[in-house]
Amino acid sequence: MSYLRTPDGDDAARLYDTDRAAQGFVANYTTVFAHSPAVYAAWQQLSAAVKEGMDLRRYELATLAAARHLRSSYCALAHGQVLRDRFYDADTVRELATDHHAAGLDPADAAIMDFAERVAADAPGITADDIDRLREHGLSDADIFQVVLAAAARCFFSTVLDAVGAEPDAHYRTTIEPELRPVLTVGRPIAEPDDAG
């Protein structure tokens, strides 16, 4: 769960019902954002717009890199699972989470992960050389901006969840392989099964 009390009321109930219908349980992040459904709706719209603007695999790589730096277990687990389900096997995702340079990525994708991590770690430290490095890998300025958006959006979402103690949902204990879970659990531990929403 989180440090916050789970809100009730009609707006919150609608969010919970949507989660139950889609996935069979209420996600811990939903109970957090149920404190401000308007912000949650705005987040969903922003997230969708960022994803629309770039290749999904690259979005997920940038997101994982930012989440890893932010020590957001919730986001690392969620996006590591997407990478495993849609693009790579569990061993490759484990390498992406520990040392993406050893994961067999092409140089452009490795540079995207490096850059996304830098955005999350030290945005004021980004230089024109960092941007030029991505251009050398064939990224347009629009592509580069999308990587910035993906990393910056992750900073918002991860920070909100961790600041209120939101634990990654208990289902990650069974939906992610035992050898992959520890490298994606980079901050808060996964919720115990009886704590699931």
C-alpha atoms as a printed R data frame, in Angstrom:
    type eleno elety resid chain resno       x       y       z
1   ATOM     1    CA   MET     A     1   0.000   0.000   0.000
2   ATOM     2    CA   SER     A     2   1.283   3.485   0.873
3   ATOM     3    CA   TYR     A     3   1.602   5.778   3.871
4   ATOM     4    CA   LEU     A     4  -1.613   7.522   2.849
5   ATOM     5    CA   ARG     A     5  -5.056   6.306   3.798
6   ATOM     6    CA   THR     A     6  -6.995   4.824   0.900
7   ATOM     7    CA   PRO     A     7  -9.551   7.415  -0.191
8   ATOM     8    CA   ASP     A     8 -13.189   6.639  -0.752
9   ATOM     9    CA   GLY     A     9 -15.976   8.472  -2.536
10  ATOM    10    CA   ASP     A    10 -17.486   8.134  -5.996
11  ATOM    11    CA   ASP     A    11 -14.461   9.343  -7.982
12  ATOM    12    CA   ALA     A    12 -12.109   6.993  -6.159
13  ATOM    13    CA   ALA     A    13 -14.558   4.106  -6.507
14  ATOM    14    CA   ARG     A    14 -14.658   4.623 -10.276
15  ATOM    15    CA   LEU     A    15 -10.871   4.396 -10.432
16  ATOM    16    CA   TYR     A    16 -10.887   1.209  -8.351
17  ATOM    17    CA   ASP     A    17 -13.612  -0.347 -10.495
18  ATOM    18    CA   THR     A    18 -11.631   0.449 -13.643
19  ATOM    19    CA   ASP     A    19  -8.557  -1.287 -12.203
20  ATOM    20    CA   ARG     A    20 -10.519  -4.338 -11.094
21  ATOM    21    CA   ALA     A    21 -12.127  -4.674 -14.510
22  ATOM    22    CA   ALA     A    22  -8.805  -4.307 -16.347
23  ATOM    23    CA   GLN     A    23  -6.485  -6.359 -14.140
24  ATOM    24    CA   GLY     A    24  -8.457  -7.996 -11.346
25  ATOM    25    CA   PHE     A    25  -7.045  -5.857  -8.521
26  ATOM    26    CA   VAL     A    26  -6.584  -2.234  -7.522
27  ATOM    27    CA   ALA     A    27  -3.022  -1.070  -8.100
28  ATOM    28    CA   ASN     A    28  -1.316   0.673  -5.210
29  ATOM    29    CA   TYR     A    29  -0.530   3.639  -7.453
30  ATOM    30    CA   THR     A    30  -4.243   4.009  -8.191
31  ATOM    31    CA   THR     A    31  -5.049   4.342  -4.493
32  ATOM    32    CA   VAL     A    32  -2.416   7.078  -4.285
33  ATOM    33    CA   PHE     A    33  -3.740   9.033  -7.247
34  ATOM    34    CA   ALA     A    34  -7.331   8.541  -6.057
35  ATOM    35    CA   HIS     A    35  -6.531  11.470  -3.749
36  ATOM    36    CA   SER     A    36  -6.589  13.632  -6.900
37  ATOM    37    CA   PRO     A    37  -8.421  11.968  -9.801
38  ATOM    38    CA   ALA     A    38  -7.972  15.085 -11.955
39  ATOM    39    CA   VAL     A    39  -4.192  14.832 -11.631
40  ATOM    40    CA   TYR     A    40  -4.386  11.114 -12.400
41  ATOM    41    CA   ALA     A    41  -6.419  11.811 -15.550
42  ATOM    42    CA   ALA     A    42  -3.890  14.468 -16.581
43  ATOM    43    CA   TRP     A    43  -1.056  11.996 -15.950
44  ATOM    44    CA   GLN     A    44  -2.736   9.362 -18.120
45  ATOM    45    CA   GLN     A    45  -3.136  11.885 -20.923
46  ATOM    46    CA   LEU     A    46   0.481  13.051 -20.646
47  ATOM    47    CA   SER     A    47   1.812   9.506 -20.504
48  ATOM    48    CA   ALA     A    48  -0.190   8.498 -23.575
49  ATOM    49    CA   ALA     A    49   1.019  11.554 -25.512
50  ATOM    50    CA   VAL     A    50   4.664  10.846 -24.651
51  ATOM    51    CA   LYS     A    51   4.330   7.188 -25.699
52  ATOM    52    CA   GLU     A    52   2.597   8.154 -28.944
53  ATOM    53    CA   GLY     A    53   5.537  10.294 -29.952
54  ATOM    54    CA   MET     A    54   8.154   7.559 -29.920
55  ATOM    55    CA   ASP     A    55   8.858   3.917 -30.621
56  ATOM    56    CA   LEU     A    56   7.431   1.926 -27.671
57  ATOM    57    CA   ARG     A    57  10.582  -0.146 -27.179
58  ATOM    58    CA   ARG     A    58  12.725   2.975 -26.944
59  ATOM    59    CA   TYR     A    59  10.175   4.559 -24.603
60  ATOM    60    CA   GLU     A    60  10.439   1.525 -22.323
61  ATOM    61    CA   LEU     A    61  14.254   1.535 -22.444
62  ATOM    62    CA   ALA     A    62  14.386   5.231 -21.536
63  ATOM    63    CA   THR     A    63  11.807   4.714 -18.799
64  ATOM    64    CA   LEU     A    64  13.678   1.773 -17.294
65  ATOM    65    CA   ALA     A    65  16.924   3.771 -17.282
66  ATOM    66    CA   ALA     A    66  15.270   6.693 -15.497
67  ATOM    67    CA   ALA     A    67  13.421   4.447 -13.031
68  ATOM    68    CA   ARG     A    68  16.614   2.579 -12.219
69  ATOM    69    CA   HIS     A    69  18.432   5.818 -11.450
70  ATOM    70    CA   LEU     A    70  15.504   7.100  -9.357
71  ATOM    71    CA   ARG     A    71  15.515   3.821  -7.400
72  ATOM    72    CA   SER     A    72  11.850   3.344  -8.242
73  ATOM    73    CA   SER     A    73  11.102  -0.333  -7.814
74  ATOM    74    CA   TYR     A    74   7.491   0.204  -8.836
75  ATOM    75    CA   CYS     A    75   8.404   1.719 -12.200
76  ATOM    76    CA   ALA     A    76  11.413  -0.530 -12.831
77  ATOM    77    CA   LEU     A    77   9.269  -3.617 -12.239
78  ATOM    78    CA   ALA     A    78   6.381  -2.343 -14.373
79  ATOM    79    CA   HIS     A    79   8.502  -1.283 -17.322
80  ATOM    80    CA   GLY     A    80  10.927  -4.182 -16.999
81  ATOM    81    CA   GLN     A    81   7.903  -6.449 -17.298
82  ATOM    82    CA   VAL     A    82   6.757  -4.654 -20.464
83  ATOM    83    CA   LEU     A    83  10.235  -5.039 -21.944
84  ATOM    84    CA   ARG     A    84  10.189  -8.748 -21.091
85  ATOM    85    CA   ASP     A    85   6.668  -9.314 -22.369
86  ATOM    86    CA   ARG     A    86   6.986  -7.349 -25.608
87  ATOM    87    CA   PHE     A    87  10.624  -7.113 -26.671
88  ATOM    88    CA   TYR     A    88  13.245  -9.207 -24.841
89  ATOM    89    CA   ASP     A    89  13.688 -12.366 -22.823
90  ATOM    90    CA   ALA     A    90  14.129 -12.274 -19.046
91  ATOM    91    CA   ASP     A    91  17.922 -12.661 -19.248
92  ATOM    92    CA   THR     A    92  18.244  -9.638 -21.527
93  ATOM    93    CA   VAL     A    93  16.007  -7.533 -19.279
94  ATOM    94    CA   ARG     A    94  18.159  -8.560 -16.317
95  ATOM    95    CA   GLU     A    95  21.209  -7.263 -18.197
96  ATOM    96    CA   LEU     A    96  19.350  -4.072 -19.155
97  ATOM    97    CA   ALA     A    97  18.610  -3.490 -15.472
98  ATOM    98    CA   THR     A    98  22.140  -4.148 -14.256
99  ATOM    99    CA   ASP     A    99  24.409  -2.940 -17.100
100 ATOM   100    CA   HIS     A   100  22.637  -2.034 -20.309
101 ATOM   101    CA   HIS     A   101  25.968  -1.801 -22.131
102 ATOM   102    CA   ALA     A   102  26.321  -5.564 -21.702
103 ATOM   103    CA   ALA     A   103  22.815  -6.341 -22.968
104 ATOM   104    CA   GLY     A   104  23.606  -6.399 -26.700
105 ATOM   105    CA   LEU     A   105  21.743  -3.190 -27.511
106 ATOM   106    CA   ASP     A   106  22.609  -1.307 -30.657
107 ATOM   107    CA   PRO     A   107  24.686   1.824 -29.933
108 ATOM   108    CA   ALA     A   108  21.728   4.195 -30.435
109 ATOM   109    CA   ASP     A   109  19.597   2.371 -27.863
110 ATOM   110    CA   ALA     A   110  22.470   2.255 -25.375
111 ATOM   111    CA   ALA     A   111  22.977   5.996 -25.886
112 ATOM   112    CA   ILE     A   112  19.265   6.596 -25.286
113 ATOM   113    CA   MET     A   113  19.446   4.745 -21.968
114 ATOM   114    CA   ASP     A   114  22.579   6.687 -20.990
115 ATOM   115    CA   PHE     A   115  20.894   9.970 -21.841
116 ATOM   116    CA   ALA     A   116  17.614   9.135 -20.059
117 ATOM   117    CA   GLU     A   117  19.584   8.286 -16.943
118 ATOM   118    CA   ARG     A   118  21.438  11.609 -17.179
119 ATOM   119    CA   VAL     A   119  18.143  13.474 -17.519
120 ATOM   120    CA   ALA     A   120  16.861  11.807 -14.336
121 ATOM   121    CA   ALA     A   121  20.163  12.299 -12.513
122 ATOM   122    CA   ASP     A   122  21.334  15.762 -13.509
123 ATOM   123    CA   ALA     A   123  19.241  17.613 -16.084
124 ATOM   124    CA   PRO     A   124  21.150  20.900 -15.528
125 ATOM   125    CA   GLY     A   125  24.363  19.039 -16.347
126 ATOM   126    CA   ILE     A   126  23.217  18.091 -19.853
127 ATOM   127    CA   THR     A   127  25.386  19.808 -22.473
128 ATOM   128    CA   ALA     A   128  25.201  20.410 -26.205
129 ATOM   129    CA   ASP     A   129  27.720  17.571 -26.562
130 ATOM   130    CA   ASP     A   130  25.197  15.154 -25.008
131 ATOM   131    CA   ILE     A   131  22.618  16.193 -27.585
132 ATOM   132    CA   ASP     A   132  25.145  15.954 -30.409
133 ATOM   133    CA   ARG     A   133  26.059  12.427 -29.303
134 ATOM   134    CA   LEU     A   134  22.438  11.358 -29.829
135 ATOM   135    CA   ARG     A   135  22.335  13.105 -33.216
136 ATOM   136    CA   GLU     A   136  25.415  11.103 -34.201
137 ATOM   137    CA   HIS     A   137  23.380   7.965 -33.527
138 ATOM   138    CA   GLY     A   138  20.724   9.137 -35.967
139 ATOM   139    CA   LEU     A   139  18.217  10.699 -33.578
140 ATOM   140    CA   SER     A   140  16.419  13.801 -34.752
141 ATOM   141    CA   ASP     A   141  15.817  16.704 -32.402
142 ATOM   142    CA   ALA     A   142  12.196  15.523 -32.106
143 ATOM   143    CA   ASP     A   143  13.444  12.033 -31.130
144 ATOM   144    CA   ILE     A   144  15.755  13.532 -28.510
145 ATOM   145    CA   PHE     A   145  12.944  15.623 -27.078
146 ATOM   146    CA   GLN     A   146  10.782  12.503 -26.754
147 ATOM   147    CA   VAL     A   147  13.522  10.786 -24.731
148 ATOM   148    CA   VAL     A   148  13.654  13.853 -22.473
149 ATOM   149    CA   LEU     A   149   9.872  13.711 -22.065
150 ATOM   150    CA   ALA     A   150   9.946  10.004 -21.221
151 ATOM   151    CA   ALA     A   151  12.642  10.460 -18.557
152 ATOM   152    CA   ALA     A   152  11.119  13.629 -17.126
153 ATOM   153    CA   ALA     A   153   7.657  12.074 -16.946
154 ATOM   154    CA   ARG     A   154   9.165   9.148 -15.054
155 ATOM   155    CA   CYS     A   155  10.701  11.570 -12.562
156 ATOM   156    CA   PHE     A   156   7.216  12.886 -11.795
157 ATOM   157    CA   PHE     A   157   5.445   9.553 -11.456
158 ATOM   158    CA   SER     A   158   8.204   7.723  -9.577
159 ATOM   159    CA   THR     A   159   8.750  10.613  -7.173
160 ATOM   160    CA   VAL     A   160   5.051  10.846  -6.329
161 ATOM   161    CA   LEU     A   161   4.827   7.128  -5.575
162 ATOM   162    CA   ASP     A   162   8.007   6.910  -3.527
163 ATOM   163    CA   ALA     A   163   7.289  10.101  -1.572
164 ATOM   164    CA   VAL     A   164   4.124   8.526  -0.169
165 ATOM   165    CA   GLY     A   165   5.588   5.058   0.340
166 ATOM   166    CA   ALA     A   166   3.681   3.270  -2.417
167 ATOM   167    CA   GLU     A   167   4.892  -0.318  -2.636
168 ATOM   168    CA   PRO     A   168   5.026  -2.168  -5.944
169 ATOM   169    CA   ASP     A   169   1.972  -4.405  -6.259
170 ATOM   170    CA   ALA     A   170   2.212  -7.912  -4.820
171 ATOM   171    CA   HIS     A   171   1.472  -9.498  -8.205
172 ATOM   172    CA   TYR     A   172   5.075  -8.795  -9.243
173 ATOM   173    CA   ARG     A   173   6.064 -11.603  -6.862
174 ATOM   174    CA   THR     A   174   4.442 -14.087  -9.238
175 ATOM   175    CA   THR     A   175   4.510 -12.385 -12.645
176 ATOM   176    CA   ILE     A   176   8.241 -11.662 -12.766
177 ATOM   177    CA   GLU     A   177  10.840 -14.418 -12.652
178 ATOM   178    CA   PRO     A   178  12.725 -14.912  -9.359
179 ATOM   179    CA   GLU     A   179  16.053 -14.123 -11.045
180 ATOM   180    CA   LEU     A   180  14.678 -10.913 -12.573
181 ATOM   181    CA   ARG     A   181  12.782  -9.535  -9.563
182 ATOM   182    CA   PRO     A   182  15.836  -8.576  -7.456
183 ATOM   183    CA   VAL     A   183  17.483  -6.487 -10.184
184 ATOM   184    CA   LEU     A   184  14.246  -4.606 -10.845
185 ATOM   185    CA   THR     A   185  13.563  -4.070  -7.142
186 ATOM   186    CA   VAL     A   186  15.892  -1.085  -6.926
187 ATOM   187    CA   GLY     A   187  14.193   0.746  -4.045
188 ATOM   188    CA   ARG     A   188  11.070  -0.106  -2.059
189 ATOM   189    CA   PRO     A   189  10.304  -3.817  -1.672
190 ATOM   190    CA   ILE     A   190   7.338  -5.449  -3.369
191 ATOM   191    CA   ALA     A   191   4.165  -5.513  -1.257
192 ATOM   192    CA   GLU     A   192   3.324  -8.689   0.598
193 ATOM   193    CA   PRO     A   193   0.401 -10.619  -0.910
194 ATOM   194    CA   ASP     A   194  -2.078  -9.642   1.826
195 ATOM   195    CA   ASP     A   195  -1.228  -5.985   1.248
196 ATOM   196    CA   ALA     A   196  -2.435  -6.136  -2.366
197 ATOM   197    CA   GLY     A   197  -5.146  -3.632  -3.321
